Structures are given as C-alpha cells and as structure tokens.
Amino acid sequence: GVGVLDSIRKALVCHPDTPARTVGSVAVEITLSFDDGFALRYIVAGTVNDIVLPPGEGQLVIADSATDGLWQGTCFEAFLTEEGQPDYTEFNYAPDGRWACYQFDDYRSLLRSDELAPWEMSAERSDVQYALRVEPGIFPDTGSKLALAAVIEELDGTRSYWALAHPPGKPDFHHPDCFALTLAAPGAA
C-alpha cells in the first residue's frame, strides 16, 4: 500500500524442549509504514483445528482493558527495545482479542503495565493456516531491536514455544538473545 516503508517475513523457531504436535511452522510478517507504525502478522501453519483458538472464522473483539497471563495459552508476543538499552516493552495478543502491554526497566524487571490498546487486531483462519495481524500503533526508531515469539497451545495440552532465537535452557522470550531483529532505516537493504 501507499506509505509502506518495508515488509519482511521471519520464521520463528520452535524451542527444542517443547516440540509441537500439529503445528508445522510459525512465521511473522513485519510491516513498517508512515501511517500505522509497525504491524505484525503472525502466521501459524498446521492442523488449525487442533490448536486452542476461539471458534468461528477468526472474528475477534478487542478487549477494553489489558489481561494478564495470556502466555498460559495460545498467545502471540512482541518485545521492543532500543539498541544498547536495558528497558523494553512487551506486547501480548491472544486470538480472542485479549491483549496486554508491559514496560520493563531491565531483564524481567517490571516497571508497570500499560493501557496501550492495540489500534487494530484481525484474524484469518482456514483448516491449514491461522493468521493474527496486530497494529500496536507504535512508531519504533531505526535501530530498534525486536523479539518475536508465540506460545501455541494444542487441544491435547501440548504447548510449543516459538521465537526468532532461543537462549540455552528453558524457553525465555525476555532473554537478550531473543531480540534478534534490528529494524532498518526505511528503504535500507
């Protein structure tokens, strides 16, 4: 569209200790635009009917206020920080329209919860693919670092943890190793 600066697609990696049963892949499309800041489209491929998702074709109603604990089920996450800075913002999005936003001043050091409702959330669903698109309404600076992650819960209770990169040990989306994507200047290679 007009005003789109950049669009990239990144595959998320499943944590080796939490293999998925029915999910084949998780990817994220990141779009930067003058109008909307950045938008994220999480794309889950696999046997969608075996994943814990709201019923229906993907219609969702954005919650009026933040909800804690979304990571305990199917949840899509983004973490944003400035290069070289310890503080970061965490965004959580559930497929039913619930969301949360947290400000940390250092690794897992919660400063506060924010009432930053997403500007837009939309979902598409088929038998083999589920996609959730979110626009946080934030305009990150060039050189901002992004961590992208997802928790996918399957109907049998299997939970897989997906991220751009995983540090050694148990899944930890807050770890600095996860901030594996640097946002380039508009039009930069």
N, C-alpha and C positions, 0 to 999 in steps of 0.2 A: 504494500500500500504506500501511499504518499507519506513522506516523513519517516519511513522506516530506515534506520541507520545501518542495522546489522542484524543478521539472524544466523545462529549456529545451532547445531544439534550435537548433543553429547550423550554417549551411552553411560549408564550407571552400572557399576559392578556389584554383583551380589556378594555379600560377606561369606567367606568360605565356611564359617561355622554355622551359617543359617541358610542352608540351601532351600530354594523354592521348589515346590512340587509341581505346580501347574503354570507358573509364570516363566515365559521364555526370555523376556528382556524388559528392561525399563530404560527409557531414554527421556531426555528433556530438550525441548527446543527453547532457546533463549532469544528473545527479540528485543532490540533496543529501538525506541522511537522517540522523536521530539515530542509527540503528543501525550504518550502514555507512560513514559519512563521505560521500565523493563517489564516484559511479560514472560511468563514461564508456562510451557505446555508439557505436562508430564504424560508420557505415553507408555502404557503397560500392555505388552503383547503376551497372549497366553490364553488359557481357558477361562475367560472372564466370568463365567457363571460359577466358578469355584472360588472366586475371590469375594471377600466380605465387602460388598458395595451396597448402597441403597438400591431398592428395587426400581424398575422403570428404565426409561431410556437415557437417564442421566440428568433429568431436570433437578435443579437444586435451588434452595432458598438460602441466601446468605444470612447467617445468624446475626442478630442485632448486637451481640456482645461476645467477647472472647471466651473460649472454652479451654480449660487446662486438660492435660492428659491425653491429647489426641494421638500421640505416638503409641498408645497402647493398642491401637487398631490400625486399619489402613489409613495412612497419613502421608502427605507429600510435604517436604520441608525444604527451606532455603535459608542460608546463612550468608550475611553480607558484612564485610569489613573493609576498612581502608588498609592499603599496603603498609605493613610495619606497625600497625596499631593493635593493641590488645583487645579493644572493645569491639563488639559485633551485635548485630540484630538477627534474631531468629524468627522466621515465619513458619507457621504450621497450617496446613489446609487439609480438611477431611472431605471425602467425596460427597458428604451430605450437606455441605455449606457451612459447617462449623470451622472456626479459624482461631488462631492465637498469634500474638506478636510479643516478643520478649527482647529487652535490652540487657546485654551483659557488659560489665566493665572489664572482665578478664575471663579466662577459661572457666566456664561453668559458674561464674560469679554473677548471679542475677542481680541486676540493678533495679529493674521494675518490669511490670507488664504494661504494654501499651494498648490503647484502644485505637489501633490503626486498622480499621475495617478495610478489607480489600475493595478496590474500586469495582472489580468485576471478577466473577468466577463462572465458568461454564464447563459443561462436561459433554462428551460424546461417548456412546457405548455401542459395541457390536459384540458378537459371540467371541471374537478373537482379539479385540482391542478395546481398551478403555483409555480415554484421554481427559485430563483435567487441565483447564487453562486458567491461570490466575494473573491478574494485573494488580500488583501491590500499590501502584500509584507512587512509586519512588523513582527518583532520577539519580542513579548512582554516579559517582565521579569516575572518570577514566582512571584505570589502575586499581579500582575496587576489586577485591577478591570475593569469589562466590563459592560456597559449598552447596551442593545439591544432593538431596537424599530422599529416600522413600522407605516406608515400612509397609509391606504388603501382607495382610492377614488373609489366610485361606479358610474356607469353611470348616476344615478339619482341625483348625487351631494352629497350623503351620504359620510361622511368621518369618519372613525373609527381610533382610536389611540391605538396602542398596545405596550406594554413594559413588561420587566421582572417583574417590580413592579411600582406602581404609588404612588406618594405622595398625600396627601389630596389636594383637589382643582382641578383646570383645568389641562389638560394634560401638563406635563413639563418634557421632556426627559432629560433636563440638571440637574435636581434636584439630590442631592447626594443619595436619596433613590433608584434611578433607577440603580445605579451601584451595582447590586445585585449578580453579578457573579465574584468570585475570581478565577483566573487561577491558577491551582495547579502545583506543580512541575511535570515534566514528570514521568508518571508511578505511581504517588501518587493516593491514593483512593479518 
